[in-house]
Amino acid sequence: MSGLPQSSAQTPTAYADLALGMVATLTKTVSEEDIVKYAEVSGDINPVHFDEAYAATTMFKTRIAHGMLSAGYISAVFGTKLPGPGAIYVAQSLKFKAPVRIGDVVTARVEITGLTPEKNLATFRTQCLVGDKVVIDGEATLMVPEHA
């Protein structure tokens, strides 16, 4: 599969290795290129992301990144860090609390808040932060492989 980034994922975590309170993070600086690439893939060309004059007329007063771009960083944590490769999304809720702008440093953070062993499900609190400010808050459920 050419064009895909090489995985720097850790070894998958087996369900039995999970514990309440485990945390993983990923930090990314949002760039102009990220916004353009996200729009190319998603088709979302809302002018609030691309047109500074238009964005100036909105409540944000300047261009903002796609909310789902930042939410995608949560998925990256799940797929590469905790629980890692092989984990499958079952559900995700998101509340967008504040905008993310070009140049913002976003930290995606996931924390295990619940475990359902009979189904190999793990529930996580999911957040994206810019500094100490929560910009996305949510909850996710993932199915985790029984064996690494």
Backbone as JSON Lines, residues from 0, in Angstrom:
{"i":0,"aa":"M","n":[0.85,-1.19,0.0],"ca":[0.0,0.0,0.0],"c":[0.88,1.24,0.0]}
{"i":1,"aa":"S","n":[1.22,1.7,-1.13],"ca":[2.09,2.86,-1.22],"c":[1.35,4.12,-0.78]}
{"i":2,"aa":"G","n":[2.11,5.08,-0.29],"ca":[1.54,6.34,0.13],"c":[1.08,6.36,1.58]}
{"i":3,"aa":"L","n":[1.05,5.2,2.22],"ca":[0.65,5.16,3.62],"c":[1.86,5.34,4.51]}
{"i":4,"aa":"P","n":[1.7,6.03,5.64],"ca":[2.84,6.17,6.54],"c":[3.22,4.82,7.13]}
{"i":5,"aa":"Q","n":[4.48,4.65,7.42],"ca":[4.94,3.45,8.08],"c":[4.48,3.49,9.53]}
{"i":6,"aa":"S","n":[4.07,2.35,10.05],"ca":[3.58,2.28,11.41],"c":[4.72,2.39,12.4]}
{"i":7,"aa":"S","n":[4.53,3.21,13.41],"ca":[5.46,3.26,14.53],"c":[4.73,2.78,15.78]}
{"i":8,"aa":"A","n":[3.76,1.91,15.54],"ca":[2.9,1.42,16.62],"c":[3.67,0.51,17.56]}
{"i":9,"aa":"Q","n":[3.25,0.57,18.8],"ca":[3.81,-0.33,19.8],"c":[3.23,-1.72,19.59]}
{"i":10,"aa":"T","n":[3.72,-2.66,20.34],"ca":[3.16,-4.01,20.32],"c":[1.71,-3.92,20.8]}
{"i":11,"aa":"P","n":[0.81,-4.65,20.15],"ca":[-0.59,-4.6,20.59],"c":[-0.72,-4.99,22.06]}
{"i":12,"aa":"T","n":[-1.69,-4.39,22.72],"ca":[-1.97,-4.71,24.11],"c":[-3.08,-5.76,24.14]}
{"i":13,"aa":"A","n":[-2.84,-6.85,24.84],"ca":[-3.88,-7.86,25.02],"c":[-4.89,-7.34,26.03]}
{"i":14,"aa":"Y","n":[-6.13,-7.77,25.88],"ca":[-7.18,-7.31,26.78],"c":[-6.79,-7.52,28.25]}
{"i":15,"aa":"A","n":[-6.19,-8.65,28.56],"ca":[-5.83,-8.97,29.95],"c":[-4.8,-7.99,30.53]}
{"i":16,"aa":"D","n":[-4.08,-7.27,29.67],"ca":[-3.07,-6.32,30.14],"c":[-3.64,-4.95,30.47]}
{"i":17,"aa":"L","n":[-4.91,-4.71,30.15],"ca":[-5.52,-3.41,30.39],"c":[-5.9,-3.26,31.86]}
{"i":18,"aa":"A","n":[-5.87,-2.01,32.33],"ca":[-6.29,-1.7,33.7],"c":[-6.94,-0.33,33.73]}
{"i":19,"aa":"L","n":[-7.89,-0.18,34.63],"ca":[-8.52,1.14,34.8],"c":[-7.45,2.18,35.09]}
{"i":20,"aa":"G","n":[-7.61,3.36,34.49],"ca":[-6.69,4.46,34.73],"c":[-5.51,4.53,33.78]}
{"i":21,"aa":"M","n":[-5.31,3.51,32.95],"ca":[-4.21,3.58,31.98],"c":[-4.45,4.77,31.04]}
{"i":22,"aa":"V","n":[-3.38,5.48,30.7],"ca":[-3.47,6.7,29.89],"c":[-2.44,6.64,28.77]}
{"i":23,"aa":"A","n":[-2.8,7.17,27.61],"ca":[-1.85,7.37,26.52],"c":[-2.18,8.7,25.84]}
{"i":24,"aa":"T","n":[-1.16,9.32,25.26],"ca":[-1.33,10.61,24.59],"c":[-0.56,10.63,23.27]}
{"i":25,"aa":"L","n":[-0.94,11.59,22.45],"ca":[-0.25,11.89,21.2],"c":[-0.35,13.4,21.03]}
{"i":26,"aa":"T","n":[0.74,14.05,20.64],"ca":[0.74,15.5,20.46],"c":[1.11,15.82,19.02]}
{"i":27,"aa":"K","n":[0.35,16.75,18.44],"ca":[0.53,17.12,17.03],"c":[0.29,18.62,16.88]}
{"i":28,"aa":"T","n":[1.13,19.29,16.1],"ca":[0.91,20.69,15.75],"c":[0.11,20.72,14.46]}
{"i":29,"aa":"V","n":[-1.02,21.42,14.46],"ca":[-1.89,21.49,13.29],"c":[-1.29,22.46,12.28]}
{"i":30,"aa":"S","n":[-1.12,21.97,11.06],"ca":[-0.52,22.79,10.01],"c":[-1.54,23.09,8.9]}
{"i":31,"aa":"E","n":[-1.19,24.05,8.08],"ca":[-1.98,24.36,6.89],"c":[-2.1,23.11,6.02]}
{"i":32,"aa":"E","n":[-0.99,22.4,5.86],"ca":[-0.98,21.19,5.05],"c":[-1.96,20.14,5.59]}
{"i":33,"aa":"D","n":[-2.03,20.0,6.91],"ca":[-2.97,19.05,7.52],"c":[-4.41,19.38,7.13]}
{"i":34,"aa":"I","n":[-4.74,20.67,7.17],"ca":[-6.1,21.11,6.85],"c":[-6.41,20.83,5.38]}
{"i":35,"aa":"V","n":[-5.45,21.12,4.5],"ca":[-5.65,20.87,3.07],"c":[-5.82,19.38,2.81]}
{"i":36,"aa":"K","n":[-4.96,18.56,3.39],"ca":[-5.04,17.11,3.18],"c":[-6.36,16.56,3.74]}
{"i":37,"aa":"Y","n":[-6.77,17.03,4.9],"ca":[-8.03,16.54,5.48],"c":[-9.19,16.88,4.54]}
{"i":38,"aa":"A","n":[-9.18,18.1,4.0],"ca":[-10.25,18.5,3.07],"c":[-10.23,17.64,1.81]}
{"i":39,"aa":"E","n":[-9.05,17.33,1.32],"ca":[-8.95,16.49,0.12],"c":[-9.54,15.11,0.37]}
{"i":40,"aa":"V","n":[-9.27,14.54,1.53],"ca":[-9.75,13.2,1.86],"c":[-11.24,13.21,2.19]}
{"i":41,"aa":"S","n":[-11.68,14.19,2.97],"ca":[-13.06,14.21,3.48],"c":[-14.04,14.9,2.54]}
{"i":42,"aa":"G","n":[-13.54,15.83,1.72],"ca":[-14.43,16.63,0.88],"c":[-14.99,17.85,1.59]}
{"i":43,"aa":"D","n":[-14.6,18.06,2.85],"ca":[-15.1,19.2,3.63],"c":[-14.29,20.44,3.29]}
{"i":44,"aa":"I","n":[-14.87,21.28,2.43],"ca":[-14.19,22.52,2.02],"c":[-14.93,23.75,2.56]}
{"i":45,"aa":"N","n":[-15.53,23.62,3.71],"ca":[-16.2,24.74,4.38],"c":[-15.26,25.94,4.4]}
{"i":46,"aa":"P","n":[-15.72,27.12,3.98],"ca":[-14.83,28.28,3.92],"c":[-14.27,28.71,5.28]}
{"i":47,"aa":"V","n":[-14.85,28.29,6.38],"ca":[-14.3,28.66,7.69],"c":[-12.9,28.05,7.87]}
{"i":48,"aa":"H","n":[-12.59,27.03,7.06],"ca":[-11.28,26.39,7.14],"c":[-10.27,26.98,6.15]}
{"i":49,"aa":"F","n":[-10.77,27.7,5.11],"ca":[-9.89,28.11,4.02],"c":[-9.91,29.59,3.67]}
{"i":50,"aa":"D","n":[-10.97,30.29,3.99],"ca":[-11.15,31.68,3.55],"c":[-11.1,32.61,4.76]}
{"i":51,"aa":"E","n":[-9.98,33.3,4.9],"ca":[-9.79,34.17,6.07],"c":[-10.85,35.28,6.13]}
{"i":52,"aa":"A","n":[-11.22,35.85,4.98],"ca":[-12.24,36.91,4.98],"c":[-13.58,36.36,5.46]}
{"i":53,"aa":"Y","n":[-13.94,35.19,4.99],"ca":[-15.18,34.57,5.45],"c":[-15.09,34.26,6.94]}
{"i":54,"aa":"A","n":[-13.99,33.64,7.35],"ca":[-13.83,33.23,8.75],"c":[-13.9,34.44,9.69]}
{"i":55,"aa":"A","n":[-13.43,35.6,9.21],"ca":[-13.47,36.81,10.04],"c":[-14.9,37.21,10.38]}
{"i":56,"aa":"T","n":[-15.88,36.78,9.58],"ca":[-17.28,37.14,9.84],"c":[-17.97,36.14,10.78]}
{"i":57,"aa":"T","n":[-17.24,35.09,11.18],"ca":[-17.82,34.07,12.07],"c":[-17.48,34.36,13.52]}
{"i":58,"aa":"M","n":[-18.06,33.58,14.41],"ca":[-17.78,33.74,15.84],"c":[-16.31,33.45,16.18]}
{"i":59,"aa":"F","n":[-15.59,32.77,15.27],"ca":[-14.2,32.4,15.53],"c":[-13.22,33.5,15.15]}
{"i":60,"aa":"K","n":[-13.64,34.41,14.25],"ca":[-12.87,35.58,13.81],"c":[-11.63,35.26,12.98]}
{"i":61,"aa":"T","n":[-11.33,33.99,12.83],"ca":[-10.21,33.56,12.0],"c":[-10.45,32.12,11.58]}
{"i":62,"aa":"R","n":[-9.65,31.64,10.64],"ca":[-9.8,30.26,10.17],"c":[-9.58,29.27,11.31]}
{"i":63,"aa":"I","n":[-10.3,28.15,11.24],"ca":[-10.14,27.08,12.22],"c":[-9.92,25.76,11.49]}
{"i":64,"aa":"A","n":[-9.35,24.81,12.21],"ca":[-9.16,23.47,11.67],"c":[-10.48,22.71,11.75]}
{"i":65,"aa":"H","n":[-10.61,21.7,10.93],"ca":[-11.77,20.81,10.99],"c":[-11.79,20.14,12.37]}
{"i":66,"aa":"G","n":[-12.95,20.1,13.0],"ca":[-13.07,19.43,14.29],"c":[-12.69,17.97,14.21]}
{"i":67,"aa":"M","n":[-13.09,17.32,13.12],"ca":[-12.81,15.89,12.98],"c":[-11.34,15.61,12.71]}
{"i":68,"aa":"L","n":[-10.59,16.61,12.24],"ca":[-9.15,16.44,12.11],"c":[-8.56,16.2,13.5]}
{"i":69,"aa":"S","n":[-8.9,17.06,14.44],"ca":[-8.41,16.88,15.81],"c":[-8.93,15.59,16.42]}
{"i":70,"aa":"A","n":[-10.2,15.26,16.17],"ca":[-10.76,14.01,16.69],"c":[-10.01,12.81,16.14]}
{"i":71,"aa":"G","n":[-9.48,12.93,14.93],"ca":[-8.71,11.84,14.35],"c":[-7.46,11.51,15.14]}
{"i":72,"aa":"Y","n":[-6.94,12.48,15.88],"ca":[-5.76,12.21,16.71],"c":[-6.09,11.21,17.82]}
{"i":73,"aa":"I","n":[-7.35,11.22,18.28],"ca":[-7.79,10.24,19.27],"c":[-7.69,8.84,18.66]}
{"i":74,"aa":"S","n":[-8.17,8.7,17.44],"ca":[-8.09,7.42,16.74],"c":[-6.64,6.97,16.6]}
{"i":75,"aa":"A","n":[-5.75,7.91,16.34],"ca":[-4.33,7.58,16.21],"c":[-3.77,7.03,17.51]}
{"i":76,"aa":"V","n":[-4.18,7.59,18.65],"ca":[-3.73,7.05,19.94],"c":[-4.19,5.61,20.08]}
{"i":77,"aa":"F","n":[-5.47,5.36,19.78],"ca":[-6.0,4.01,19.91],"c":[-5.27,3.02,19.01]}
{"i":78,"aa":"G","n":[-4.99,3.4,17.79],"ca":[-4.39,2.48,16.84],"c":[-2.9,2.26,17.0]}
{"i":79,"aa":"T","n":[-2.23,3.18,17.71],"ca":[-0.77,3.07,17.8],"c":[-0.24,2.94,19.22]}
{"i":80,"aa":"K","n":[-1.03,3.32,20.21],"ca":[-0.5,3.35,21.59],"c":[-1.32,2.53,22.57]}
{"i":81,"aa":"L","n":[-2.56,2.91,22.78],"ca":[-3.41,2.24,23.76],"c":[-4.82,2.14,23.22]}
{"i":82,"aa":"P","n":[-5.35,0.98,23.0],"ca":[-4.76,-0.33,23.23],"c":[-3.74,-0.75,22.18]}
{"i":83,"aa":"G","n":[-3.69,-0.08,21.04],"ca":[-2.71,-0.41,20.01],"c":[-3.3,-1.19,18.85]}
{"i":84,"aa":"P","n":[-2.44,-1.67,17.97],"ca":[-2.89,-2.37,16.77],"c":[-3.86,-3.51,17.08]}
{"i":85,"aa":"G","n":[-4.89,-3.6,16.24],"ca":[-5.88,-4.66,16.4],"c":[-7.13,-4.23,17.14]}
{"i":86,"aa":"A","n":[-7.06,-3.13,17.87],"ca":[-8.25,-2.63,18.57],"c":[-9.23,-2.07,17.54]}
{"i":87,"aa":"I","n":[-10.52,-2.27,17.81],"ca":[-11.56,-1.85,16.88],"c":[-12.54,-0.92,17.58]}
{"i":88,"aa":"Y","n":[-12.79,0.24,16.96],"ca":[-13.79,1.19,17.47],"c":[-15.17,0.54,17.46]}
{"i":89,"aa":"V","n":[-15.91,0.71,18.54],"ca":[-17.3,0.28,18.61],"c":[-18.21,1.51,18.72]}
{"i":90,"aa":"A","n":[-17.75,2.53,19.46],"ca":[-18.56,3.74,19.64],"c":[-17.65,4.91,20.01]}
{"i":91,"aa":"Q","n":[-18.11,6.12,19.67],"ca":[-17.4,7.35,20.05],"c":[-18.41,8.48,20.16]}
{"i":92,"aa":"S","n":[-18.4,9.19,21.27],"ca":[-19.17,10.43,21.38],"c":[-18.16,11.57,21.52]}
{"i":93,"aa":"L","n":[-18.5,12.72,20.95],"ca":[-17.61,13.87,20.99],"c":[-18.4,15.14,21.28]}
{"i":94,"aa":"K","n":[-17.82,16.0,22.11],"ca":[-18.34,17.35,22.31],"c":[-17.21,18.3,21.94]}
{"i":95,"aa":"F","n":[-17.47,19.16,20.96],"ca":[-16.49,20.13,20.51],"c":[-16.64,21.37,21.37]}
{"i":96,"aa":"K","n":[-15.64,21.66,22.2],"ca":[-15.73,22.7,23.22],"c":[-15.1,24.03,22.8]}
{"i":97,"aa":"A","n":[-14.1,23.97,21.93],"ca":[-13.39,25.18,21.51],"c":[-12.7,24.91,20.17]}
{"i":98,"aa":"P","n":[-12.44,25.97,19.4],"ca":[-11.82,25.77,18.09],"c":[-10.33,25.47,18.2]}
{"i":99,"aa":"V","n":[-9.82,24.83,17.15],"ca":[-8.39,24.59,16.98],"c":[-7.97,25.39,15.76]}
{"i":100,"aa":"R","n":[-6.86,26.1,15.9],"ca":[-6.38,26.95,14.81],"c":[-5.05,26.43,14.27]}
{"i":101,"aa":"I","n":[-4.69,26.89,13.08],"ca":[-3.4,26.54,12.49],"c":[-2.31,26.97,13.47]}
{"i":102,"aa":"G","n":[-1.38,26.05,13.72],"ca":[-0.28,26.32,14.64],"c":[-0.54,25.86,16.06]}
{"i":103,"aa":"D","n":[-1.8,25.53,16.39],"ca":[-2.09,25.02,17.73],"c":[-1.45,23.65,17.92]}
{"i":104,"aa":"V","n":[-0.97,23.42,19.12],"ca":[-0.41,22.12,19.5],"c":[-1.53,21.37,20.22]}
{"i":105,"aa":"V","n":[-1.99,20.28,19.61],"ca":[-3.11,19.51,20.14],"c":[-2.57,18.23,20.75]}
{"i":106,"aa":"T","n":[-3.0,17.96,21.98],"ca":[-2.67,16.69,22.63],"c":[-3.94,15.88,22.76]}
{"i":107,"aa":"A","n":[-3.94,14.7,22.12],"ca":[-5.05,13.76,22.26],"c":[-4.71,12.87,23.45]}
{"i":108,"aa":"R","n":[-5.68,12.68,24.35],"ca":[-5.47,11.91,25.57],"c":[-6.61,10.91,25.73]}
{"i":109,"aa":"V","n":[-6.26,9.66,26.0],"ca":[-7.27,8.64,26.26],"c":[-6.96,7.99,27.61]}
{"i":110,"aa":"E","n":[-8.02,7.68,28.34],"ca":[-7.87,7.05,29.66],"c":[-8.92,5.96,29.81]}
{"i":111,"aa":"I","n":[-8.5,4.78,30.23],"ca":[-9.44,3.68,30.43],"c":[-10.3,3.97,31.66]}
{"i":112,"aa":"T","n":[-11.62,3.97,31.44],"ca":[-12.56,4.24,32.53],"c":[-13.47,3.06,32.83]}
{"i":113,"aa":"G","n":[-13.46,2.06,31.96],"ca":[-14.31,0.89,32.18],"c":[-13.83,-0.3,31.39]}
{"i":114,"aa":"L","n":[-14.06,-1.48,31.95],"ca":[-13.68,-2.73,31.29],"c":[-14.84,-3.71,31.38]}
{"i":115,"aa":"T","n":[-15.16,-4.36,30.27],"ca":[-16.21,-5.37,30.2],"c":[-15.57,-6.66,29.69]}
{"i":116,"aa":"P","n":[-14.98,-7.45,30.61],"ca":[-14.19,-8.62,30.2],"c":[-14.95,-9.65,29.38]}
{"i":117,"aa":"E","n":[-16.22,-9.85,29.65],"ca":[-16.95,-10.88,28.92],"c":[-17.11,-10.56,27.44]}
{"i":118,"aa":"K","n":[-16.87,-9.3,27.06],"ca":[-16.96,-8.9,25.65],"c":[-15.65,-8.31,25.12]}
{"i":119,"aa":"N","n":[-14.61,-8.31,25.94],"ca":[-13.32,-7.7,25.58],"c":[-13.48,-6.23,25.18]}
{"i":120,"aa":"L","n":[-14.36,-5.52,25.87],"ca":[-14.58,-4.11,25.58],"c":[-13.89,-3.24,26.63]}
{"i":121,"aa":"A","n":[-13.35,-2.14,26.17],"ca":[-12.76,-1.13,27.04],"c":[-13.42,0.21,26.74]}
{"i":122,"aa":"T","n":[-13.77,0.94,27.79],"ca":[-14.35,2.27,27.65],"c":[-13.28,3.29,28.04]}
{"i":123,"aa":"F","n":[-13.23,4.38,27.29],"ca":[-12.21,5.4,27.48],"c":[-12.83,6.78,27.59]}
{"i":124,"aa":"R","n":[-12.28,7.63,28.41],"ca":[-12.52,9.06,28.32],"c":[-11.57,9.55,27.24]}
{"i":125,"aa":"T","n":[-12.07,10.33,26.31],"ca":[-11.25,10.83,25.22],"c":[-11.27,12.36,25.24]}
{"i":126,"aa":"Q","n":[-10.1,12.95,25.09],"ca":[-10.01,14.41,25.08],"c":[-8.94,14.86,24.09]}
{"i":127,"aa":"C","n":[-9.14,16.05,23.57],"ca":[-8.09,16.78,22.87],"c":[-7.93,18.09,23.62]}
{"i":128,"aa":"L","n":[-6.68,18.46,23.86],"ca":[-6.39,19.68,24.59],"c":[-5.43,20.56,23.79]}
{"i":129,"aa":"V","n":[-5.62,21.85,23.91],"ca":[-4.65,22.83,23.43],"c":[-4.17,23.53,24.69]}
{"i":130,"aa":"G","n":[-2.94,23.24,25.07],"ca":[-2.47,23.68,26.39],"c":[-3.3,22.96,27.45]}
{"i":131,"aa":"D","n":[-3.85,23.71,28.38],"ca":[-4.7,23.13,29.43],"c":[-6.17,23.18,29.07]}
{"i":132,"aa":"K","n":[-6.49,23.73,27.89],"ca":[-7.89,23.9,27.49],"c":[-8.4,22.68,26.74]}
{"i":133,"aa":"V","n":[-9.5,22.1,27.24],"ca":[-10.13,20.97,26.57],"c":[-10.88,21.51,25.35]}
{"i":134,"aa":"V","n":[-10.5,21.03,24.16],"ca":[-11.17,21.46,22.94],"c":[-12.15,20.4,22.44]}
{"i":135,"aa":"I","n":[-11.91,19.14,22.79],"ca":[-12.83,18.04,22.5],"c":[-12.91,17.15,23.73]}
{"i":136,"aa":"D","n":[-14.12,16.78,24.11],"ca":[-14.33,15.89,25.25],"c":[-15.28,14.79,24.8]}
{"i":137,"aa":"G","n":[-14.99,13.56,25.18],"ca":[-15.87,12.49,24.75],"c":[-15.61,11.18,25.45]}
{"i":138,"aa":"E","n":[-16.24,10.16,24.89],"ca":[-16.1,8.8,25.42],"c":[-16.09,7.84,24.24]}
{"i":139,"aa":"A","n":[-15.29,6.8,24.36],"ca":[-15.2,5.8,23.3],"c":[-15.23,4.4,23.9]}
{"i":140,"aa":"T","n":[-15.72,3.46,23.1],"ca":[-15.66,2.05,23.45],"c":[-14.93,1.32,22.33]}
{"i":141,"aa":"L","n":[-13.97,0.49,22.72],"ca":[-13.21,-0.29,21.76],"c":[-13.24,-1.76,22.12]}
{"i":142,"aa":"M","n":[-13.22,-2.6,21.1],"ca":[-13.05,-4.02,21.28],"c":[-11.55,-4.29,21.18]}
{"i":143,"aa":"V","n":[-11.02,-4.99,22.16],"ca":[-9.59,-5.21,22.25],"c":[-9.3,-6.7,22.06]}
{"i":144,"aa":"P","n":[-8.31,-7.04,21.23],"ca":[-7.99,-8.45,21.04],"c":[-7.67,-9.15,22.36]}
{"i":145,"aa":"E","n":[-8.1,-10.4,22.45],"ca":[-7.83,-11.17,23.66],"c":[-6.34,-11.43,23.84]}
{"i":146,"aa":"H","n":[-5.63,-11.63,22.71],"ca":[-4.2,-11.91,22.75],"c":[-3.47,-10.86,21.92]}
{"i":147,"aa":"A","n":[-2.28,-10.5,22.39],"ca":[-1.47,-9.52,21.65],"c":[-0.92,-10.13,20.38]}
